[in-house]
Amino acid sequence: MNKKKFAIIGVAGFVATRHLNAIKETNNHIIAALDPKDSVGILDKYSYDIRFFTEFERFDRYLDKIKRKGKGINYLSICSPNYLHDSHIRYALRMGINAICEKPLVINAKNLDSLIALEKETGTKVYTILQLRLHPSLITIKEKYKNTKNTHEIELTYITPRGNWYDTSWKGDISKSGGITSNIGIHFFDMLIWIFGKVKHYEVHYTDNKKISGYLKLETANVKWFLSTDKNDLPTDNYKPYRNINIDGTNVEFSTGFTDLHTKSYEHILKGEGFGIKDASDSINLVHNIRNTKVIKPKKEHIHPLQIKKINTLKWNTTNTNRHSLTKM
Ligand SMILES: NC(=O)c1ccc[n+]([C@@H]2O[C@H](COP(=O)([O-])OP(=O)(O)OC[C@H]3O[C@@H](n4cnc5c(N)ncnc54)[C@H](O)[C@@H]3O)[C@@H](O)[C@H]2O)c1
């Protein structure tokens, strides 16, 4: 098989090593990398020949030069902050390069339309990382419920503690990350929609800068959901992320294997079977709507159990949108 040529944007960040590993493990070449931060010694683990740039303009010049020599790259892996994704994807497509972009593809759902148009104009493809769809336990669940006609009762709980740095970084800035739902919740919303069908109704019951909870009606499931980056919400004190989906009273275990699915994602993409814009759009629309909806006082039977515990301390704020509540921190 011909080795494919890759460049990577955001290479000094946390998730980039999963992409570098995936490129290596699928036996392909990393040609060039870009990041304004130059803490990228890790590149030597992969090759001594990777061209590294801290300025976009020089990166662009290099990619253009090798393209003109007929040695252009095939894929651009995008690991930059969420608010830069659509710009970096557009750059790839205009250069005639397929984009492999981290989630979420965009923060603002309406920006997907121009990416779809650009795919058509340039004959290139946008792929994204929806790794939970490749998780063995969740594939089993999808198979189990594929012909279901009943409505299932689900509790989704995801607690992934973060320190003070999170609020100071782009991840804590809703205009750059989209907030907790876009940043950490989108995988779970995508997975639920993938298994239980389209969104019929959504509610937000509580939100602050560390957590958010609400209720969702899908075609074949009602979901009480709770997402948190607050260590005080963890059920144990081991500081490990807690992921749980309870379906009709039964817990589905998928705490392990969550972080090892980038190589599998790349294998799918390289076979032309990767997840694209259409696959990602329902969950992007949902988190966009959740971000902009009003926090409501819910029916008691729709509240997530972890939120119920705190119900007496809540002040229901029906005048502010979720976006306003999140930005006031
Ligand atoms: N699929 C997953 O499980 C998963 C896990 C973590 C993060 N992510 C996603 O990966 C992306 C990166 O997250 P992260 O945790 O690695 O963040 P990070 O902050 O650790 O890394 C982002 C990198 O982008 C660089 N950057 C900033 N502006 C840039 C620009 N203009 N051009 C090029 N690079 C730029 C930063 O210097 C930094 O090195 C995000 O979209 C995030 O949502 C996905």
PDBQT file of the ligand as one rigid body, heavy atoms in Angstrom, charges set to zero:
ROOT
HETATM    1  N1  LIG A 401     -11.332  12.891  20.579  1.00  0.00    +0.000 N 
HETATM    2  C1  LIG A 401     -10.971  13.087  21.827  1.00  0.00    +0.000 C 
HETATM    3  O1  LIG A 401     -11.116  12.229  22.696  1.00  0.00    +0.000 OA
HETATM    4  C2  LIG A 401     -10.360  14.400  22.220  1.00  0.00    +0.000 A 
HETATM    5  C3  LIG A 401      -9.678  14.527  23.446  1.00  0.00    +0.000 A 
HETATM    6  C4  LIG A 401      -9.107  15.763  23.764  1.00  0.00    +0.000 A 
HETATM    7  C5  LIG A 401      -9.215  16.829  22.893  1.00  0.00    +0.000 A 
HETATM    8  N2  LIG A 401      -9.917  16.671  21.724  1.00  0.00    +0.000 N 
HETATM    9  C6  LIG A 401     -10.039  17.794  20.778  1.00  0.00    +0.000 C 
HETATM   10  O2  LIG A 401      -8.748  18.022  20.221  1.00  0.00    +0.000 OA
HETATM   11  C7  LIG A 401      -8.534  19.407  19.987  1.00  0.00    +0.000 C 
HETATM   12  C8  LIG A 401      -7.298  19.868  20.741  1.00  0.00    +0.000 C 
HETATM   13  O3  LIG A 401      -7.508  19.626  22.117  1.00  0.00    +0.000 OA
HETATM   14  P1  LIG A 401      -6.266  19.504  23.107  1.00  0.00    +0.000 P 
HETATM   15  O4  LIG A 401      -6.802  18.944  24.365  1.00  0.00    +0.000 OA
HETATM   16  O5  LIG A 401      -5.131  18.833  22.449  1.00  0.00    +0.000 OA
HETATM   17  O6  LIG A 401      -5.946  21.051  23.326  1.00  0.00    +0.000 OA
HETATM   18  P2  LIG A 401      -4.531  21.724  23.645  1.00  0.00    +0.000 P 
HETATM   19  O7  LIG A 401      -4.820  23.094  24.112  1.00  0.00    +0.000 OA
HETATM   20  O8  LIG A 401      -3.717  20.826  24.510  1.00  0.00    +0.000 OA
HETATM   21  O9  LIG A 401      -3.830  21.758  22.215  1.00  0.00    +0.000 OA
HETATM   22  C9  LIG A 401      -4.187  22.668  21.208  1.00  0.00    +0.000 C 
HETATM   23  C10 LIG A 401      -2.929  23.025  20.450  1.00  0.00    +0.000 C 
HETATM   24  O10 LIG A 401      -3.294  23.881  19.376  1.00  0.00    +0.000 OA
HETATM   25  C11 LIG A 401      -2.304  24.890  19.295  1.00  0.00    +0.000 C 
HETATM   26  N3  LIG A 401      -2.838  26.061  18.600  1.00  0.00    +0.000 N 
HETATM   27  C12 LIG A 401      -3.475  27.142  19.113  1.00  0.00    +0.000 A 
HETATM   28  N4  LIG A 401      -3.749  28.026  18.135  1.00  0.00    +0.000 NA
HETATM   29  C13 LIG A 401      -3.265  27.492  16.983  1.00  0.00    +0.000 A 
HETATM   30  C14 LIG A 401      -3.209  27.931  15.630  1.00  0.00    +0.000 A 
HETATM   31  N5  LIG A 401      -3.737  29.106  15.268  1.00  0.00    +0.000 N 
HETATM   32  N6  LIG A 401      -2.623  27.135  14.718  1.00  0.00    +0.000 NA
HETATM   33  C15 LIG A 401      -2.091  25.956  15.070  1.00  0.00    +0.000 A 
HETATM   34  N7  LIG A 401      -2.112  25.471  16.332  1.00  0.00    +0.000 NA
HETATM   35  C16 LIG A 401      -2.691  26.220  17.274  1.00  0.00    +0.000 A 
HETATM   36  C17 LIG A 401      -1.933  25.198  20.736  1.00  0.00    +0.000 C 
HETATM   37  O11 LIG A 401      -0.684  25.862  20.845  1.00  0.00    +0.000 OA
HETATM   38  C18 LIG A 401      -1.912  23.790  21.325  1.00  0.00    +0.000 C 
HETATM   39  O12 LIG A 401      -0.634  23.199  21.215  1.00  0.00    +0.000 OA
HETATM   40  C19 LIG A 401      -9.803  20.081  20.442  1.00  0.00    +0.000 C 
HETATM   41  O13 LIG A 401     -10.629  20.274  19.342  1.00  0.00    +0.000 OA
HETATM   42  C20 LIG A 401     -10.445  19.111  21.404  1.00  0.00    +0.000 C 
HETATM   43  O14 LIG A 401     -11.855  19.250  21.436  1.00  0.00    +0.000 OA
HETATM   44  C21 LIG A 401     -10.467  15.486  21.384  1.00  0.00    +0.000 A 
ENDROOT
TORSDOF 0
